[in-house]
Amino acid sequence: MSTGVIILLIVVAVALVAAVVARSVAARGAGGGRGLKRRFGPEYDRAVARHDGDAKAAERELEERVKRHGSLREQPLESSARERYLVRWTAVQEQFVDSPRDAVVEADRLIAEVAGARGFPDGAGFDEQLDALSVHHAHHVHGYRRVHRAAHAPTAGSGAGPAAGTEELREALVEARALFQDLTAPARGEDKALSRGKTDPRKKTEEAPATTRTDTDTDTNTDSSRGRTHAPWALNRRHVKGS
């Protein structure tokens, strides 16, 4: 076989390999975008908005989050620790009636602490912790973001900018509750134990404040996507001071 024929065959082979690689990369890119949308849900749309509609830039950001935090394995909570966290969340809900801002500050601190106990980065680095949570709890992480912003917003009379209103604080705390519930949910084995007759401690935290409501209260919420009804609690507009 002549040298010219060999060179020609090599060129053809290289061209074929390049075409296959290019097609594979294109297919992976399209699939990756769809996969990121499924994985991150509304967090994907927020990332695109932050990048002024540049989906490719948003996908690069989300892919980097997955690369950094995708292998994280959440640590289970001991039942005693879970119960303490749930009791503290109930206290936050009750505190909101008299001091909405202080309740939101405590909720921000509590979620950061629970996330750290589950194995996520320390809450002292909020952005890193939020990124890690978004990889594993994408559909509920925005509530934590809202609570954190509200907790660090200027206070009334500080002159540093407009303070968050009571309704804004209430909505942030209600939305953040979904992430807290995810982080404190029993492990699979514990679910089975609870189904055999043990009481789920989360019921105590959601049902306890119900005595503060009247028969005409109507802000009970249902999360149909998770099949969960949010029990009535103390964040009732008519009961919050200053609302």
VMD Tcl script that draws the C-alpha trace (Angstrom):
set ca {
  {0.00 0.00 0.00}
  {1.46 3.34 -1.02}
  {2.20 6.16 1.39}
  {-0.43 8.35 -0.24}
  {-3.18 5.80 0.34}
  {-2.15 5.37 3.98}
  {-2.26 9.13 4.55}
  {-5.66 9.31 2.90}
  {-7.02 6.55 5.14}
  {-5.65 8.29 8.22}
  {-7.28 11.58 7.22}
  {-10.62 9.86 6.61}
  {-10.42 8.05 9.97}
  {-9.62 11.27 11.82}
  {-12.52 13.03 10.11}
  {-14.92 10.24 11.08}
  {-13.76 10.29 14.71}
  {-14.13 14.08 14.83}
  {-17.66 13.85 13.44}
  {-18.66 11.22 16.02}
  {-17.19 13.26 18.87}
  {-18.92 16.45 17.69}
  {-22.26 14.65 17.44}
  {-21.80 13.12 20.88}
  {-20.98 16.48 22.45}
  {-23.99 18.12 20.79}
  {-26.31 15.36 21.96}
  {-24.89 15.49 25.46}
  {-25.33 19.24 25.56}
  {-28.97 19.07 24.54}
  {-29.67 16.26 26.93}
  {-27.75 18.03 29.67}
  {-29.98 21.08 29.35}
  {-33.10 18.96 29.63}
  {-31.59 17.02 32.50}
  {-30.71 20.20 34.36}
  {-34.24 21.51 33.90}
  {-35.66 18.31 35.37}
  {-33.18 18.26 38.22}
  {-33.35 21.92 39.23}
  {-36.92 22.82 38.26}
  {-37.66 26.45 39.19}
  {-34.03 26.91 40.27}
  {-33.05 26.43 36.60}
  {-35.30 29.34 35.59}
  {-33.85 31.53 38.34}
  {-30.33 30.77 37.14}
  {-31.29 31.74 33.58}
  {-32.83 34.97 34.86}
  {-29.66 35.80 36.81}
  {-27.70 35.39 33.58}
  {-30.07 37.73 31.70}
  {-31.65 34.90 29.73}
  {-28.37 33.22 28.73}
  {-29.33 29.55 29.15}
  {-25.84 28.28 28.30}
  {-24.24 30.40 31.02}
  {-26.90 29.28 33.51}
  {-26.33 25.63 32.60}
  {-22.59 26.01 33.09}
  {-23.26 27.40 36.56}
  {-25.64 24.56 37.45}
  {-23.29 21.92 36.03}
  {-20.54 23.36 38.23}
  {-22.82 23.04 41.26}
  {-23.47 19.40 40.44}
  {-19.76 18.77 39.94}
  {-18.94 20.25 43.36}
  {-21.84 18.88 45.39}
  {-23.46 16.04 43.45}
  {-21.52 13.35 45.32}
  {-22.54 14.69 48.73}
  {-24.27 12.07 50.86}
  {-26.76 13.47 53.33}
  {-26.19 12.33 56.90}
  {-29.21 11.02 58.82}
  {-30.43 12.84 61.92}
  {-30.71 11.05 65.21}
  {-34.32 10.98 66.37}
  {-33.48 13.05 69.46}
  {-31.79 15.73 67.35}
  {-34.71 15.77 64.92}
  {-37.15 16.25 67.77}
  {-35.13 19.18 69.13}
  {-35.10 20.84 65.72}
  {-38.85 20.39 65.34}
  {-39.50 21.88 68.76}
  {-37.35 24.87 67.85}
  {-39.26 25.36 64.59}
  {-42.53 25.39 66.51}
  {-41.04 28.08 68.75}
  {-40.09 30.09 65.66}
  {-43.67 29.93 64.39}
  {-45.04 31.06 67.73}
  {-42.43 33.81 68.06}
  {-43.53 35.27 64.74}
  {-46.78 36.49 66.32}
  {-44.95 38.94 68.59}
  {-41.67 39.47 66.75}
  {-41.76 38.60 63.03}
  {-38.23 39.72 62.22}
  {-36.65 37.88 65.17}
  {-38.53 34.74 64.14}
  {-37.21 34.97 60.59}
  {-33.65 35.51 61.85}
  {-33.97 32.40 64.02}
  {-35.47 30.39 61.13}
  {-32.50 31.35 58.94}
  {-30.11 30.24 61.69}
  {-32.01 27.01 62.33}
  {-32.13 25.90 58.68}
  {-28.40 26.56 58.35}
  {-27.77 24.46 61.45}
  {-29.94 21.56 60.30}
  {-28.34 21.61 56.85}
  {-24.91 21.46 58.48}
  {-26.01 18.51 60.60}
  {-27.15 16.72 57.43}
  {-23.67 17.07 55.93}
  {-24.03 20.21 53.80}
  {-21.33 22.92 53.91}
  {-21.32 25.07 57.01}
  {-23.92 27.83 57.12}
  {-21.19 30.44 57.68}
  {-20.65 30.24 53.91}
  {-24.26 30.81 52.90}
  {-23.74 30.84 49.13}
  {-21.84 27.55 49.16}
  {-24.39 25.93 51.44}
  {-27.24 27.18 49.25}
  {-25.56 25.84 46.11}
  {-25.17 22.42 47.72}
  {-28.77 22.41 48.92}
  {-29.97 23.38 45.45}
  {-28.39 20.24 44.00}
  {-30.27 17.97 46.42}
  {-33.38 20.01 47.34}
  {-33.81 22.23 44.30}
  {-37.58 22.56 44.51}
  {-37.54 23.99 48.05}
  {-34.24 25.84 48.33}
  {-35.66 29.23 47.30}
  {-37.56 29.50 50.57}
  {-34.25 29.39 52.43}
  {-32.89 32.07 50.11}
  {-35.90 34.28 50.86}
  {-35.62 33.80 54.62}
  {-31.90 34.57 54.54}
  {-32.46 37.77 52.58}
  {-35.28 38.83 54.89}
  {-33.18 38.08 57.97}
  {-30.38 40.29 56.66}
  {-32.57 43.05 55.24}
  {-32.32 46.55 56.78}
  {-34.40 47.14 59.89}
  {-37.02 49.84 60.11}
  {-35.46 53.24 60.84}
  {-31.92 52.12 60.02}
  {-31.75 54.35 56.96}
  {-30.01 51.56 55.02}
  {-33.00 50.89 52.76}
  {-36.60 49.71 52.94}
  {-37.29 47.15 55.65}
  {-39.11 43.93 54.87}
  {-42.81 44.14 55.69}
  {-44.62 41.70 57.96}
  {-46.37 40.00 55.05}
  {-43.10 39.57 53.18}
  {-41.54 38.01 56.29}
  {-44.54 35.70 56.73}
  {-44.40 34.49 53.12}
  {-40.65 33.87 53.34}
  {-41.06 31.82 56.50}
  {-43.94 29.79 55.05}
  {-41.93 28.99 51.92}
  {-38.81 28.08 53.92}
  {-40.80 25.56 55.94}
  {-40.82 23.11 53.00}
  {-37.02 22.86 53.00}
  {-36.96 22.49 56.78}
  {-39.45 19.62 56.51}
  {-37.32 17.94 53.83}
  {-34.19 18.22 55.95}
  {-35.89 16.84 59.07}
  {-37.88 14.09 57.35}
  {-37.29 10.61 58.84}
  {-35.06 8.21 56.95}
  {-36.70 5.35 55.08}
  {-36.26 2.88 57.94}
  {-37.72 5.34 60.40}
  {-40.74 5.85 58.16}
  {-41.50 2.15 58.47}
  {-41.15 2.32 62.25}
  {-43.51 5.26 62.41}
  {-46.04 3.44 60.27}
  {-46.07 0.60 62.82}
  {-47.48 2.92 65.44}
  {-44.87 5.43 66.48}
  {-45.86 9.07 66.44}
  {-44.21 11.31 63.88}
  {-42.76 14.21 65.92}
  {-43.38 16.58 63.00}
  {-47.09 16.37 63.71}
  {-46.50 17.97 67.10}
  {-44.77 20.97 65.58}
  {-47.49 21.53 63.01}
  {-50.52 20.83 65.16}
  {-49.50 22.59 68.37}
  {-50.09 26.15 67.14}
  {-53.50 25.26 65.73}
  {-55.17 26.25 69.01}
  {-54.41 29.90 68.26}
  {-56.70 29.92 65.23}
  {-60.43 30.36 64.89}
  {-62.93 28.43 62.85}
  {-62.88 31.18 60.24}
  {-59.11 31.00 59.59}
  {-58.51 30.11 55.98}
  {-54.76 30.14 55.26}
  {-54.23 26.38 55.56}
  {-52.11 25.41 52.55}
  {-51.88 22.16 50.62}
  {-48.73 21.12 48.79}
  {-50.35 18.88 46.18}
  {-47.04 17.98 44.56}
  {-45.91 16.24 47.75}
  {-49.31 15.11 49.00}
  {-48.84 17.08 52.22}
  {-51.30 19.36 53.95}
  {-49.74 22.19 55.90}
  {-51.42 22.22 59.27}
  {-52.65 25.60 60.52}
  {-50.16 27.48 62.64}
  {-49.47 30.85 64.22}
  {-48.61 32.80 61.07}
  {-52.13 34.13 60.79}
  {-52.35 37.67 59.42}
  {-54.89 38.72 62.03}
  {-52.72 37.51 64.92}
  {-49.40 39.04 63.89}
  {-48.58 42.27 65.63}
  {-47.88 45.15 63.29}
  {-49.65 43.56 60.31}
}
mol new
graphics top color blue
foreach p $ca { graphics top sphere $p radius 0.5 }
foreach p [lrange $ca 0 end-1] q [lrange $ca 1 end] { graphics top cylinder $p $q radius 0.2 }
display resetview
